[in-house]
């Protein structure tokens, strides 16, 4: 796959292959590189073991639909298309990965877009993916299932024009746990408290609306559960160092 930057050099030595080989040594971590057509061009052994393929050679050149359950593969491909079309990374996505005939397992997935610069425009050429099994984080499938309900509740709330954000108690109820257990599980999987996770999702949603729509900033604030525009501005500046207007201008410039 064409890269959008030079290979990593150390003392004149190209470390690209060493970095790829390093992923093969990480248990419970799936690594993959896909081209713009959704074909795998690099994977590690953890990926091979989770897929329906018998070897790395049987993975390369194939798509998710040829390696995983159809409904799940469709979800993975939709993620890839969104990452490439928007240029926004997907971070901390809690999902099940399962091949036909294989056992399901919960993973925390991050996907980054890769672009090739051509003249004054960027062309998406693929996606780099890392998925860490919850078991490797010391978590269970039961925790993964419970936290999926929490994630769904938060996202459903933020999909409303004027969201009523769930309280920590409501999140715990959705997960079927106590507040203290939810806090412990959220910290273990996401590295965030429940409140911090909700705030992160609100900020992510606000940045998406700023970059992808022409909504007034005051309405972006309302749609992401902030009391008013200054409240959104304070949080965005604190977490990203940018005002909403500054973020919007930079995002529009990057997309041009």
Rosetta blueprint (number, residue, H / E / L):
1 X L
2 X L
3 X L
4 X L
5 X L
6 X L
7 X L
8 X L
9 X E
10 X E
11 X L
12 X L
13 X E
14 X E
15 X L
16 X H
17 X H
18 X H
19 X H
20 X H
21 X H
22 X H
23 X H
24 X L
25 X L
26 X L
27 X L
28 X L
29 X E
30 X E
31 X E
32 X E
33 X E
34 X E
35 X E
36 X L
37 X L
38 X L
39 X E
40 X E
41 X E
42 X E
43 X E
44 X L
45 X H
46 X H
47 X H
48 X H
49 X H
50 X H
51 X L
52 X L
53 X L
54 X L
55 X L
56 X H
57 X H
58 X H
59 X L
60 X L
61 X L
62 X L
63 X E
64 X H
65 X H
66 X H
67 X L
68 X L
69 X L
70 X H
71 X H
72 X H
73 X H
74 X H
75 X H
76 X H
77 X H
78 X H
79 X H
80 X H
81 X H
82 X H
83 X H
84 X H
85 X H
86 X H
87 X L
88 X L
89 X L
90 X E
91 X E
92 X E
93 X E
94 X E
95 X E
96 X E
97 X E
98 X L
99 X L
100 X L
101 X L
102 X L
103 X L
104 X L
105 X E
106 X E
107 X E
108 X E
109 X E
110 X E
111 X E
112 X E
113 X E
114 X E
115 X E
116 X E
117 X E
118 X E
119 X L
120 X L
121 X E
122 X E
123 X E
124 X E
125 X E
126 X E
127 X E
128 X E
129 X E
130 X E
131 X E
132 X E
133 X E
134 X H
135 X H
136 X H
137 X H
138 X L
139 X L
140 X L
141 X H
142 X H
143 X H
144 X H
145 X H
146 X H
147 X H
148 X H
149 X H
150 X H
151 X H
152 X H
153 X H
154 X H
155 X H
156 X H
157 X H
158 X H
159 X L
160 X L
161 X L
162 X L
163 X L
164 X L
165 X L
166 X L
167 X L
168 X H
169 X H
170 X H
171 X H
172 X H
173 X H
174 X H
175 X H
176 X L
177 X L
178 X L
179 X H
180 X H
181 X H
182 X H
183 X H
184 X H
185 X H
186 X H
187 X H
188 X H
189 X H
190 X H
191 X L
192 X L
193 X L
194 X H
195 X H
196 X H
197 X H
198 X H
199 X H
200 X H
201 X H
202 X H
203 X H
204 X H
205 X H
206 X H
207 X H
208 X H
209 X H
210 X H
211 X H
212 X H
213 X L
214 X L
215 X L
216 X L
217 X H
218 X H
219 X H
220 X H
221 X H
222 X H
223 X H
224 X L
225 X L
226 X L
227 X L
228 X L
229 X H
230 X H
231 X H
232 X H
233 X H
234 X H
235 X H
236 X H
237 X H
238 X H
239 X H
240 X H
241 X L
242 X L
243 X L
244 X H
245 X H
246 X H
247 X H
248 X H
249 X H
250 X H
251 X H
252 X H
253 X H
254 X H
255 X H
256 X L
